[in-house]
C-alpha cells in the first residue's frame, strides 16, 4: 500500500502521469512510488515544462558561445586588446601611438599617415594594408604579418621586427629602417627591393637597411 496525504492505496493502481494534484506550487507533477521504512510511499516528482525549456535554452546558448565568436571581430577585425573594428577600414591619420594592439587585425585597411609610434603590435596583421607615410617609430612588429603592405615613405626608425615578421611582397619605397634589428634573410630580401628616399627624414631606404 502507498501513503499520500494520509491516504493509503496500492502502488500498482497509480500511473506515473500528472493525474493527481501536486502538494507544491509547481504546475505539473509526476508521482513516484517508493519504499520507505517498509512502507510503499507515493511522492510527487516535480517536473515543470517551462523550467525544462528554459534550462535547455540556456545550455544551448552557452554551448553556442563556446564555438562562435563575435562576428565583428571574426570577420572585420579587432583583437583581444583593441576591440574596435579595424579590418578593411579607412583609418587614415588615426592615432594608435603607445597602444597595446597585440594580434590586432588591420588587414586591407587604409592607414595613411596614421601614428603607431611605440605601439605594441606583436602578432598583428597588416596584410595588404596601406601604411603610406605612417609613423611606426619604436613600434613592436615581432611576429607581425607585414606581407604585401604599402610602406611608402613610412618611418620605422627603432621599430622591432624580429621573429617571423614578414615583409614579403611589400612596397618599401622611401621607407626608413634606421636601427631596425632585422634577420639576415629579412635584410637581404629588403635590400633587393629597396628604393627611394624618405620624404620626412631624407634618408635613403638602402642606407637605412645597411645594404652592401
MDAnalysis code that builds the backbone (N, CA, C; Angstrom):
import MDAnalysis as mda
import numpy as np

u = mda.Universe.empty(636, n_residues=212, atom_resindex=np.repeat(np.arange(212), 3), trajectory=True)
u.add_TopologyAttr("name", ["N", "CA", "C"] * 212)
u.add_TopologyAttr("resid", np.arange(1, 213))
u.add_TopologyAttr("resname", ["UNK", "UNK", "UNK", "UNK", "UNK", "UNK", "UNK", "UNK", "UNK", "UNK", "UNK", "UNK", "UNK", "UNK", "UNK", "UNK", "UNK", "UNK", "UNK", "UNK", "UNK", "UNK", "UNK", "UNK", "UNK", "UNK", "UNK", "UNK", "UNK", "UNK", "UNK", "UNK", "UNK", "UNK", "UNK", "UNK", "UNK", "UNK", "UNK", "UNK", "UNK", "UNK", "UNK", "UNK", "UNK", "UNK", "UNK", "UNK", "UNK", "UNK", "UNK", "UNK", "UNK", "UNK", "UNK", "UNK", "UNK", "UNK", "UNK", "UNK", "UNK", "UNK", "UNK", "UNK", "UNK", "UNK", "UNK", "UNK", "UNK", "UNK", "UNK", "UNK", "UNK", "UNK", "UNK", "UNK", "UNK", "UNK", "UNK", "UNK", "UNK", "UNK", "UNK", "UNK", "UNK", "UNK", "UNK", "UNK", "UNK", "UNK", "UNK", "UNK", "UNK", "UNK", "UNK", "UNK", "UNK", "UNK", "UNK", "UNK", "UNK", "UNK", "UNK", "UNK", "UNK", "UNK", "UNK", "UNK", "UNK", "UNK", "UNK", "UNK", "UNK", "UNK", "UNK", "UNK", "UNK", "UNK", "UNK", "UNK", "UNK", "UNK", "UNK", "UNK", "UNK", "UNK", "UNK", "UNK", "UNK", "UNK", "UNK", "UNK", "UNK", "UNK", "UNK", "UNK", "UNK", "UNK", "UNK", "UNK", "UNK", "UNK", "UNK", "UNK", "UNK", "UNK", "UNK", "UNK", "UNK", "UNK", "UNK", "UNK", "UNK", "UNK", "UNK", "UNK", "UNK", "UNK", "UNK", "UNK", "UNK", "UNK", "UNK", "UNK", "UNK", "UNK", "UNK", "UNK", "UNK", "UNK", "UNK", "UNK", "UNK", "UNK", "UNK", "UNK", "UNK", "UNK", "UNK", "UNK", "UNK", "UNK", "UNK", "UNK", "UNK", "UNK", "UNK", "UNK", "UNK", "UNK", "UNK", "UNK", "UNK", "UNK", "UNK", "UNK", "UNK", "UNK", "UNK", "UNK", "UNK", "UNK", "UNK", "UNK", "UNK", "UNK", "UNK", "UNK", "UNK", "UNK", "UNK", "UNK"])
u.atoms.positions = np.array([
    [0.848, -1.193, 0.000],
    [0.000, 0.000, 0.000],
    [0.888, 1.250, 0.000],
    [0.408, 2.300, -0.571],
    [1.149, 3.550, -0.608],
    [0.436, 4.588, 0.227],
    [1.247, 5.529, 0.782],
    [0.702, 6.575, 1.630],
    [0.904, 7.921, 0.951],
    [-0.141, 8.700, 0.750],
    [-0.064, 10.025, 0.155],
    [-1.109, 10.897, 0.835],
    [-0.620, 11.959, 1.542],
    [-1.519, 12.878, 2.249],
    [-2.454, 12.119, 3.179],
    [-1.850, 11.187, 3.956],
    [-2.573, 10.393, 4.937],
    [-3.584, 9.438, 4.319],
    [-3.543, 9.261, 3.006],
    [-4.436, 8.303, 2.349],
    [-3.614, 7.155, 1.820],
    [-4.109, 5.933, 1.965],
    [-3.368, 4.760, 1.533],
    [-4.090, 4.082, 0.386],
    [-3.313, 3.645, -0.634],
    [-3.886, 2.906, -1.735],
    [-2.747, 2.165, -2.420],
    [-3.047, 1.093, -3.161],
    [-1.988, 0.259, -3.756],
    [-1.182, 1.018, -4.799],
    [0.144, 0.761, -4.768],
    [1.005, 1.407, -5.765],
    [0.670, 0.952, -7.171],
    [0.274, -0.271, -7.315],
    [0.009, -0.791, -8.665],
    [-1.138, -0.066, -9.365],
    [-1.949, 0.636, -8.553],
    [-3.069, 1.360, -9.144],
    [-2.703, 2.785, -9.548],
    [-1.461, 3.149, -9.318],
    [-1.034, 4.524, -9.597],
    [-0.239, 4.558, -10.896],
    [-0.603, 5.363, -11.826],
    [0.149, 5.543, -13.066],
    [0.954, 6.826, -12.960],
    [2.171, 6.793, -13.539],
    [3.044, 7.961, -13.464],
    [2.641, 8.986, -14.514],
    [1.630, 9.731, -14.230],
    [1.184, 10.802, -15.115],
    [0.578, 11.899, -14.246],
    [0.530, 13.103, -14.744],
    [0.034, 14.228, -13.942],
    [-1.460, 14.113, -13.678],
    [-1.898, 13.038, -12.937],
    [-3.307, 12.807, -12.707],
    [-3.775, 13.285, -11.351],
    [-2.828, 13.515, -10.403],
    [-3.205, 13.963, -9.079],
    [-2.611, 15.333, -8.819],
    [-3.263, 16.127, -7.988],
    [-2.731, 17.466, -7.708],
    [-1.428, 17.405, -6.951],
    [-0.549, 18.402, -7.175],
    [0.739, 18.461, -6.502],
    [0.568, 19.092, -5.130],
    [1.465, 18.722, -4.257],
    [1.473, 19.358, -2.943],
    [2.366, 20.581, -2.948],
    [3.008, 20.859, -4.109],
    [3.878, 22.029, -4.230],
    [3.199, 23.051, -5.113],
    [3.853, 24.194, -5.298],
    [3.289, 25.244, -6.153],
    [3.634, 25.032, -7.616],
    [4.399, 23.924, -7.942],
    [4.778, 23.688, -9.321],
    [3.563, 23.267, -10.142],
    [3.474, 23.687, -11.391],
    [2.280, 23.466, -12.196],
    [2.067, 22.035, -12.668],
    [3.140, 21.237, -12.828],
    [2.990, 19.893, -13.352],
    [3.818, 18.935, -12.508],
    [3.222, 17.804, -12.131],
    [3.947, 16.840, -11.306],
    [3.709, 15.433, -11.817],
    [4.672, 14.553, -11.535],
    [4.505, 13.128, -11.695],
    [4.551, 12.513, -10.309],
    [3.980, 11.332, -10.152],
    [4.010, 10.651, -8.866],
    [5.009, 9.510, -8.906],
    [5.754, 9.343, -7.828],
    [6.778, 8.310, -7.755],
    [6.450, 7.393, -6.584],
    [6.459, 6.092, -6.818],
    [6.181, 5.112, -5.776],
    [7.498, 4.533, -5.272],
    [7.737, 4.548, -3.960],
    [8.994, 4.074, -3.401],
    [8.757, 3.414, -2.057],
    [9.790, 2.757, -1.564],
    [9.733, 2.088, -0.272],
    [10.408, 2.948, 0.774],
    [9.748, 3.238, 1.870],
    [10.316, 3.990, 2.988],
    [9.917, 3.290, 4.283],
    [10.914, 2.796, 5.012],
    [10.702, 2.120, 6.291],
    [9.675, 1.009, 6.153],
    [9.783, 0.246, 5.090],
    [8.919, -0.901, 4.894],
    [7.574, -0.577, 4.313],
    [7.302, 0.703, 4.072],
    [6.014, 1.104, 3.529],
    [6.195, 1.660, 2.121],
    [5.154, 1.417, 1.316],
    [5.155, 1.986, -0.023],
    [4.613, 3.404, 0.049],
    [5.429, 4.355, -0.404],
    [5.051, 5.763, -0.286],
    [5.036, 6.416, -1.660],
    [3.978, 7.145, -1.934],
    [3.884, 7.903, -3.187],
    [4.272, 9.344, -2.909],
    [5.226, 9.845, -3.698],
    [5.664, 11.229, -3.516],
    [5.636, 11.942, -4.852],
    [5.397, 13.248, -4.835],
    [5.347, 13.989, -6.113],
    [6.725, 14.121, -6.730],
    [6.825, 13.823, -7.996],
    [8.065, 14.008, -8.762],
    [7.879, 15.277, -9.580],
    [8.526, 16.383, -9.149],
    [8.264, 17.690, -9.740],
    [8.861, 17.792, -11.131],
    [8.057, 18.266, -12.027],
    [8.516, 18.472, -13.401],
    [7.789, 19.647, -14.003],
    [8.520, 20.677, -14.360],
    [7.898, 21.866, -14.933],
    [8.340, 22.021, -16.370],
    [7.396, 22.038, -17.271],
    [7.711, 22.192, -18.690],
    [8.426, 23.498, -18.957],
    [7.960, 24.587, -18.327],
    [8.596, 25.893, -18.539],
    [10.030, 25.902, -18.084],
    [10.277, 25.300, -16.902],
    [11.646, 25.269, -16.375],
    [12.545, 24.433, -17.262],
    [12.026, 23.298, -17.749],
    [12.834, 22.426, -18.602],
    [13.243, 23.128, -19.887],
    [12.282, 23.808, -20.506],
    [12.569, 24.539, -21.744],
    [13.602, 25.630, -21.497],
    [13.460, 26.351, -20.374],
    [14.400, 27.429, -20.049],
    [15.800, 26.889, -19.865],
    [15.900, 25.755, -19.162],
    [17.225, 25.160, -18.929],
    [17.870, 24.717, -20.228],
    [17.057, 24.086, -21.095],
    [17.615, 23.625, -22.372],
    [18.067, 24.807, -23.241],
    [17.290, 25.869, -23.215],
    [17.649, 27.054, -23.999],
    [18.949, 27.665, -23.497],
    [19.108, 27.715, -22.161],
    [20.322, 28.278, -21.576],
    [21.533, 27.444, -21.933],
    [21.385, 26.116, -21.865],
    [22.503, 25.232, -22.207],
    [22.887, 25.384, -23.668],
    [21.897, 25.516, -24.543],
    [22.178, 25.691, -25.967],
    [22.923, 26.988, -26.218],
    [22.522, 28.052, -25.505],
    [23.172, 29.363, -25.663],
    [24.612, 29.317, -25.201],
    [24.853, 28.678, -24.051],
    [26.216, 28.566, -23.528],
    [27.078, 27.744, -24.454],
    [26.539, 26.634, -24.976],
    [27.300, 25.780, -25.888],
    [27.676, 26.528, -27.149],
    [26.714, 27.301, -27.674],
    [26.994, 28.051, -28.898],
    [28.085, 29.076, -28.682],
    [28.119, 29.688, -27.510],
    [29.115, 30.723, -27.231],
    [30.518, 30.163, -27.194],
    [30.637, 28.856, -26.974],
    [31.963, 28.237, -26.930],
    [32.525, 28.019, -28.318],
    [31.639, 27.984, -29.331],
    [32.096, 27.685, -30.684],
    [32.072, 28.881, -31.618],
    [31.366, 29.929, -31.236],
    [31.278, 31.096, -32.109],
    [31.782, 32.337, -31.396],
    [32.449, 33.224, -32.149],
    [32.935, 34.477, -31.594],
    [32.135, 35.620, -32.185],
    [32.333, 36.766, -31.658],
    [31.652, 37.960, -32.153],
    [31.937, 38.120, -33.639],
    [30.913, 38.095, -34.509],
    [31.146, 38.207, -35.949],
    [31.949, 39.435, -36.338],
    [31.790, 40.531, -35.615],
    [32.534, 41.750, -35.954],
    [34.021, 41.531, -35.794],
    [34.399, 40.764, -34.751],
    [35.812, 40.503, -34.520],
    [36.320, 39.436, -35.470],
    [35.500, 38.431, -35.741],
    [35.943, 37.319, -36.566],
    [36.104, 37.722, -38.024],
    [35.210, 38.591, -38.526],
    [35.241, 38.909, -39.946],
    [35.912, 40.240, -40.253],
    [35.565, 41.264, -39.509],
    [36.049, 42.595, -39.844],
    [37.309, 43.009, -39.096],
    [37.690, 42.286, -38.106],
    [38.921, 42.628, -37.406],
    [38.686, 42.958, -35.963],
    [39.695, 43.516, -35.350],
    [39.645, 43.750, -33.920],
    [40.680, 42.870, -33.266],
    [40.633, 42.719, -31.993],
    [41.597, 41.887, -31.306],
    [41.318, 41.862, -29.823],
    [42.108, 41.095, -29.080],
    [41.855, 40.970, -27.643],
    [42.067, 42.256, -26.864],
    [42.810, 43.212, -27.422],
    [43.066, 44.468, -26.711],
    [42.307, 45.627, -27.339],
    [42.368, 45.723, -28.658],
    [41.633, 46.779, -29.344],
    [40.378, 46.193, -29.947],
    [39.229, 46.420, -29.336],
    [38.006, 45.761, -29.764],
    [37.317, 46.446, -30.941],
    [37.780, 47.627, -31.309],
    [37.149, 48.311, -32.426],
    [37.403, 47.589, -33.738],
    [36.493, 47.729, -34.683],
    [36.665, 47.107, -35.987],
    [37.772, 47.835, -36.740],
    [38.820, 47.111, -37.118],
    [39.965, 47.741, -37.764],
    [40.330, 47.069, -39.088],
    [39.605, 46.087, -39.492],
    [39.912, 45.389, -40.742],
    [39.106, 45.976, -41.896],
    [39.828, 46.276, -42.980],
    [39.148, 46.797, -44.156],
    [38.542, 48.171, -43.955],
    [39.142, 48.974, -43.068],
    [38.598, 50.295, -42.754],
    [39.534, 51.409, -43.235],
    [38.989, 52.605, -43.407],
    [39.821, 53.779, -43.704],
    [40.150, 54.443, -42.364],
    [41.379, 54.222, -41.899],
    [41.819, 54.745, -40.605],
    [42.954, 55.746, -40.796],
    [42.937, 56.434, -41.900],
    [43.986, 57.410, -42.212],
    [44.083, 58.470, -41.122],
    [45.316, 58.743, -40.690],
    [45.554, 59.795, -39.705],
    [45.189, 59.440, -38.270],
    [44.738, 58.213, -38.023],
    [44.344, 57.825, -36.667],
    [45.567, 57.704, -35.754],
    [45.361, 57.987, -34.482],
    [46.451, 57.948, -33.511],
    [46.370, 56.670, -32.676],
    [47.294, 55.730, -32.946],
    [47.385, 54.478, -32.182],
    [48.665, 54.460, -31.349],
    [49.289, 55.604, -31.197],
    [50.606, 55.660, -30.529],
    [50.526, 55.126, -29.105],
    [51.511, 54.280, -28.762],
    [51.630, 53.748, -27.409],
    [50.588, 52.721, -27.022],
    [49.697, 52.365, -27.925],
    [48.629, 51.428, -27.570],
    [49.091, 49.976, -27.639],
    [48.451, 49.123, -26.857],
    [48.699, 47.682, -26.908],
    [47.696, 47.079, -27.871],
    [48.176, 46.648, -29.030],
    [47.310, 46.131, -30.092],
    [47.802, 44.763, -30.537],
    [48.072, 43.907, -29.560],
    [48.587, 42.565, -29.831],
    [47.549, 41.762, -30.616],
    [47.998, 41.148, -31.714],
    [47.153, 40.332, -32.602],
    [45.991, 41.126, -33.211],
    [46.122, 42.414, -33.274],
    [45.071, 43.242, -33.880],
    [45.017, 42.995, -35.389],
    [43.853, 43.030, -35.957],
    [43.658, 42.746, -37.381],
    [43.426, 44.041, -38.166],
    [44.457, 44.435, -38.952],
    [44.351, 45.633, -39.793],
    [44.370, 45.252, -41.277],
    [44.035, 44.024, -41.595],
    [44.098, 43.558, -42.977],
    [43.332, 44.488, -43.910],
    [43.989, 44.823, -45.025],
    [43.428, 45.616, -46.135],
    [42.960, 47.021, -45.732],
    [43.327, 47.474, -44.539],
    [42.901, 48.813, -44.112],
    [43.776, 49.912, -44.702],
    [43.219, 51.115, -44.811],
    [43.973, 52.287, -45.265],
    [44.426, 53.031, -44.012],
    [45.729, 53.076, -43.801],
    [46.303, 53.671, -42.584],
    [47.303, 54.771, -42.930],
    [47.025, 55.503, -43.964],
    [47.942, 56.556, -44.404],
    [48.125, 57.605, -43.307],
    [49.381, 57.935, -43.039],
    [49.750, 58.964, -42.053],
    [49.192, 58.661, -40.646],
    [48.911, 57.408, -40.374],
    [48.477, 57.022, -39.019],
    [49.693, 57.026, -38.102],
    [49.447, 57.102, -36.810],
    [50.532, 57.162, -35.837],
    [50.538, 55.902, -34.968],
    [51.564, 55.054, -35.150],
    [51.744, 53.842, -34.351],
    [53.021, 53.937, -33.507],
    [53.471, 55.145, -33.253],
    [54.722, 55.318, -32.523],
    [54.659, 54.622, -31.160],
    [55.608, 53.690, -30.929],
    [55.697, 52.996, -29.652],
    [54.589, 51.993, -29.381],
    [53.782, 51.676, -30.382],
    [52.668, 50.735, -30.178],
    [53.177, 49.298, -30.104],
    [52.487, 48.482, -29.323],
    [52.819, 47.055, -29.205],
    [51.950, 46.296, -30.196],
    [52.569, 45.835, -31.281],
    [51.847, 45.210, -32.383],
    [52.254, 43.750, -32.565],
    [52.587, 43.092, -31.474],
    [53.024, 41.700, -31.513],
    [51.954, 40.823, -32.165],
    [52.317, 40.150, -33.258],
    [51.396, 39.243, -33.929],
    [50.269, 39.913, -34.684],
    [50.303, 41.236, -34.819],
    [49.239, 41.942, -35.549],
    [49.339, 41.644, -37.039],
    [48.239, 41.835, -37.744],
    [48.236, 41.595, -39.191],
    [47.933, 42.882, -39.954],
    [48.875, 43.220, -40.860],
    [48.708, 44.385, -41.736],
    [48.676, 43.922, -43.196],
    [48.297, 42.698, -43.416],
    [48.299, 42.121, -44.758],
    [47.556, 43.023, -45.751],
    [48.258, 43.399, -46.805],
    [47.682, 44.194, -47.899],
    [47.127, 45.547, -47.428],
    [47.681, 46.075, -46.337],
    [47.231, 47.380, -45.830],
    [48.083, 48.505, -46.425],
    [47.559, 49.719, -46.383],
    [48.272, 50.889, -46.903],
    [48.793, 51.723, -45.732],
    [50.114, 51.663, -45.495],
    [50.748, 52.408, -44.411],
    [51.625, 53.534, -44.954],
    [51.208, 54.135, -46.047],
    [51.969, 55.221, -46.647],
    [52.161, 56.370, -45.653],
    [53.418, 56.791, -45.494],
    [53.792, 57.915, -44.613],
    [53.344, 57.704, -43.154],
    [53.229, 56.459, -42.743],
    [52.813, 56.153, -41.371],
    [54.001, 56.229, -40.412],
    [53.743, 56.723, -39.202],
    [54.783, 56.827, -38.177],
    [54.800, 55.517, -37.380],
    [55.843, 54.735, -37.597],
    [55.984, 53.429, -36.937],
    [57.216, 53.396, -36.036],
    [57.697, 54.547, -35.635],
    [58.910, 54.609, -34.828],
    [58.731, 53.903, -33.482],
    [59.670, 52.999, -33.206],
    [59.665, 52.303, -31.920],
    [58.539, 51.300, -31.743],
    [57.787, 51.013, -32.783],
    [56.700, 50.036, -32.676],
    [57.258, 48.625, -32.644],
    [56.553, 47.716, -31.959],
    [56.993, 46.320, -31.865],
    [56.210, 45.479, -32.865],
    [56.891, 45.082, -33.960],
    [56.286, 44.283, -35.014],
    [56.635, 42.800, -34.892],
    [57.097, 42.345, -33.746],
    [57.508, 40.953, -33.598],
    [56.367, 40.016, -33.993],
    [56.680, 39.069, -34.871],
    [55.714, 38.063, -35.338],
    [54.537, 38.655, -36.113],
    [54.616, 39.915, -36.462],
    [53.513, 40.553, -37.194],
    [53.531, 40.155, -38.674],
    [52.378, 40.231, -39.307],
    [52.261, 39.954, -40.735],
    [52.254, 41.282, -41.488],
    [53.391, 41.581, -42.132],
    [53.504, 42.828, -42.891],
    [53.672, 42.483, -44.370],
    [52.982, 41.429, -44.784],
    [53.059, 40.958, -46.169],
    [52.205, 41.819, -47.097],
    [52.757, 42.167, -48.254],
    [52.076, 42.956, -49.283],
    [51.577, 44.310, -48.760],
    [52.333, 44.896, -47.861],
    [51.961, 46.186, -47.272],
    [52.611, 47.331, -48.048],
    [51.894, 48.430, -48.185],
    [52.463, 49.624, -48.814],
    [53.106, 50.470, -47.716],
    [54.447, 50.444, -47.648],
    [55.199, 51.194, -46.642],
    [55.904, 52.400, -47.253],
    [55.359, 52.914, -48.327],
    [55.975, 54.062, -48.989],
    [56.135, 55.237, -48.022],
    [57.377, 55.690, -47.883],
    [57.718, 56.826, -47.007],
    [57.330, 56.627, -45.534],
    [57.138, 55.379, -45.121],
    [56.852, 55.106, -43.709],
    [58.143, 55.243, -42.907],
    [58.018, 55.650, -41.656],
    [59.183, 55.812, -40.788],
    [59.154, 54.732, -39.712],
    [60.059, 53.749, -39.839],
    [60.131, 52.628, -38.909],
    [61.341, 52.739, -37.973],
    [61.881, 53.897, -37.814],
    [63.090, 54.076, -37.017],
    [62.941, 53.463, -35.611],
    [63.874, 52.550, -35.293],
    [63.889, 51.938, -33.968],
    [62.800, 50.910, -33.725],
    [62.048, 50.545, -34.758],
    [60.984, 49.547, -34.595],
    [61.593, 48.154, -34.419],
    [60.833, 47.253, -33.806],
    [61.279, 45.872, -33.615],
    [60.572, 44.986, -34.630],
    [61.351, 44.239, -35.403],
    [60.778, 43.381, -36.438],
    [61.488, 42.038, -36.456],
    [61.571, 41.429, -35.281],
    [62.256, 40.138, -35.191],
    [61.235, 39.007, -35.321],
    [61.646, 37.797, -34.949],
    [60.734, 36.652, -35.050],
    [60.421, 36.341, -36.494],
    [59.160, 36.037, -36.759],
    [58.746, 35.676, -38.117],
    [58.103, 36.833, -38.871],
    [58.430, 38.058, -38.500],
    [57.888, 39.217, -39.211],
    [58.236, 39.106, -40.696],
    [57.227, 39.200, -41.530],
    [57.444, 39.042, -42.966],
    [57.064, 40.306, -43.726],
    [57.995, 40.752, -44.595],
    [57.742, 41.923, -45.442],
    [57.592, 41.495, -46.899],
    [57.362, 40.218, -47.125],
    [57.322, 39.694, -48.494],
    [56.233, 40.376, -49.315],
    [56.620, 40.858, -50.500],
    [55.668, 41.476, -51.407],
    [55.311, 42.909, -51.060],
    [55.966, 43.483, -50.049],
    [55.632, 44.844, -49.622],
    [56.350, 45.897, -50.465],
    [55.771, 47.091, -50.525],
    [56.389, 48.220, -51.209],
    [57.082, 49.071, -50.155],
    [58.419, 49.140, -50.200],
    [59.167, 49.882, -49.180],
    [59.866, 51.112, -49.774],
    [59.348, 51.621, -50.865],
    [59.942, 52.801, -51.489],
    [59.960, 53.981, -50.519],
    [61.167, 54.484, -50.209],
    [61.311, 55.634, -49.325],
    [61.108, 55.312, -47.842],
    [60.918, 54.033, -47.499],
    [60.739, 53.669, -46.087],
    [62.062, 53.813, -45.334],
    [61.992, 54.248, -44.073],
    [63.189, 54.445, -43.262],
    [63.273, 53.330, -42.218],
    [64.307, 52.471, -42.362],
    [64.502, 51.329, -41.459],
    [65.664, 51.566, -40.491],
    [65.963, 52.810, -40.190],
    [67.085, 53.116, -39.300],
    [66.929, 52.401, -37.955],
    [68.006, 51.677, -37.568],
    [68.067, 50.983, -36.278],
    [66.977, 49.933, -36.072],
    [66.494, 49.360, -37.175],
    [65.534, 48.257, -37.065],
    [66.310, 46.944, -37.092],
    [66.262, 46.137, -36.015],
    [67.006, 44.873, -35.979],
    [66.325, 43.811, -36.838],
    [66.932, 43.478, -37.965],
    [66.355, 42.512, -38.892],
    [67.208, 41.248, -38.963],
    [66.584, 40.127, -39.247],
    [67.331, 38.904, -39.504],
    [68.090, 39.083, -40.814],
    [69.130, 38.320, -41.001],
    [69.936, 38.435, -42.220],
    [69.109, 38.185, -43.477],
    [68.210, 37.181, -43.406],
    [67.408, 36.872, -44.591],
    [66.381, 37.976, -44.869],
    [65.881, 38.605, -43.816],
    [64.963, 39.728, -44.000],
    [65.681, 40.901, -44.663],
    [66.850, 41.205, -44.128],
    [67.615, 42.330, -44.661],
    [67.997, 42.086, -46.120],
    [68.406, 40.856, -46.412],
    [68.800, 40.520, -47.772],
    [67.632, 40.697, -48.749],
    [66.466, 40.245, -48.341],
    [65.279, 40.385, -49.197],
    [64.925, 41.859, -49.408],
    [64.916, 42.638, -48.323],
    [64.532, 44.043, -48.412],
    [65.519, 44.852, -49.236],
    [66.779, 44.515, -49.133],
    [67.790, 45.239, -49.908],
    [67.595, 45.041, -51.417],
    [67.024, 43.903, -51.790],
    [66.791, 43.631, -53.209],
    [65.687, 44.516, -53.786],
    [64.770, 44.952, -52.943],
    [63.645, 45.745, -53.438],
    [63.695, 47.200, -52.942],
    [64.698, 47.510, -52.144],
    [64.795, 48.859, -51.570],
    [65.008, 49.919, -52.647],
    [64.345, 51.066, -52.444],
    [64.451, 52.161, -53.416],
    [63.916, 53.428, -52.778],
    [64.398, 54.572, -53.261],
    [63.838, 55.845, -52.848],
    [64.439, 56.438, -51.591],
    [63.990, 57.655, -51.270],
    [64.461, 58.417, -50.113],
    [63.240, 58.848, -49.312],
    [63.307, 58.700, -47.996],
    [62.178, 59.075, -47.146],
    [61.933, 60.577, -47.209],
    [60.699, 60.968, -47.490],
    [60.362, 62.377, -47.670],
    [60.466, 63.182, -46.386],
    [60.387, 62.522, -45.237],
    [60.431, 63.230, -43.952],
    [61.833, 63.286, -43.374],
    [62.511, 62.117, -43.363],
    [63.850, 62.055, -42.740],
    [64.970, 62.369, -43.718],
    [64.704, 62.235, -45.011],
    [65.734, 62.474, -46.012],
    [66.719, 61.329, -46.146],
    [66.438, 60.196, -45.489],
    [67.342, 59.046, -45.547],
    [66.957, 58.100, -46.678],
    [67.977, 57.631, -47.387],
    [67.733, 56.661, -48.460],
    [67.412, 55.305, -47.839],
    [66.425, 54.625, -48.383],
    [65.984, 53.337, -47.829],
    [67.132, 52.332, -47.773],
    [67.924, 52.238, -48.834],
    [69.032, 51.272, -48.851],
    [70.055, 51.583, -47.768],
    [70.287, 52.854, -47.523],
    [71.249, 53.237, -46.475],
    [70.738, 52.841, -45.092],
    [69.441, 53.011, -44.862],
    [68.905, 52.674, -43.541],
    [68.880, 51.167, -43.308],
    [68.889, 50.407, -44.397],
    [68.903, 48.944, -44.307],
    [70.325, 48.397, -44.241],
    [71.311, 49.307, -44.352],
    [72.729, 48.920, -44.348],
    [73.038, 47.925, -45.455],
    [72.438, 48.184, -46.647],
    [72.676, 47.309, -47.775],
    [74.111, 47.497, -48.283],
    [74.723, 46.419, -48.714],
    [76.092, 46.496, -49.237],
    [76.075, 47.074, -50.649],
])
